[in-house]
Amino acid sequence: RPAAAAQAAPVPGAAARAAGGAPLRGLEDDEDEPGFFEMRTRRMAAFEREYLAQRLDEHRGDVTSAAREAKIPRGTFYRLMKNHDLKASDYRGGGGGGD
């Protein structure tokens, strides 16, 4: 499994902290870079927003059918839409005619 080992190459500061040691000198200045939890939060939010937007687009703004396909309760789908400032009406193709 050489490929897996290459992917798991440790970051010096992170490895030292994970081993319970102090970070290596010169890495303390990385405070401007987001850490694991911040990056995880950002990526999860991006995933949620993209996933919801795709479902809404596929279902032309029909939240009930989008939630059904996502296999989550409609109320949860609405809550996530609100969290990500998504509006079903933006996906309904409203070109002036009826739905």
N, C-alpha and C positions, 0 to 999 in steps of 0.2 A: 504493500500500500504506500508506495513512495509519494503518490499525488496527494494523499490525505495528509501525510506528514508535512509536505511543502505548504499546504494551506494553513496548517495549524502553527506556523512559526510564531513564537511569542514576541510580543512587543516588550522591550526591556523594562520600561517603567511599570507596565501592567503586570509583568511576570514577577517583578520584585514585590509589588504591593500584594499580589495574590499569594505569594509565598510568606506573607506576613512581615516582610522587610520594608525598609524605607525606599522610596523611589530613588532611582539613580540621579546623580547630579546632572543638572541641565534640563531635566524633564519637568521640574516644578513650574516652569514658565508656560506649560501647556494648559493653563487654566482657562484660556480663551476657547479652547476646543471643547466641544461637548463630550461628555463621558458616555459610557455604555447606556445608562438609563435614559439620558436625554435623547440619544440617537434612537433607542428603541421606541420611545414615545413618539418621536417625529416620524419614524418609518411606519409605525402602526397607524398613526393619524393619516398619513399619506395613502396607505393601503385602504383604510376604511373609506376615505373620500373617493378614491378612484373606483373601488368596488361598488359603492352606492351609486355613483354617477353612471357607471356602466349598466347597472341593473335598471336605473331610471330611464336611461337612453333606450335600452332594449325594449322596455315596456311602455315607452312613450309617456312617461310620467305617471303611470298607473301604479301607485304605491302598494296596493293590495297584491297585485300579481308579482311585483318586484320583490316584495317581502316574502311571498310564498316561494319564489325561486331561490331566494337567499336562505330559506329555511330558518327565518327568525320571525318573532311576533311583529305584527304591523306597528304596534306602539314602539317597539324597540327601533324599528326602521325609521319611524318618524323622529324619535329622540336623536338617533345618529345623524339624520338629515339636519336637524336643528343645530347639533354640535358642529357640523361642518358647513353650515350656512348654505345648504342645498334646498332648492325649491322645486317641487314636482312640476309646477307650471312652466319652468324653464325647459322642460323636456317634453312638453306636450305639442310642440310644433305649431303653436297658435299663430297661424298665418291669416287670422281674421275670420276664418270660417269656423264651423262647429267642430267639436272633437270627434 
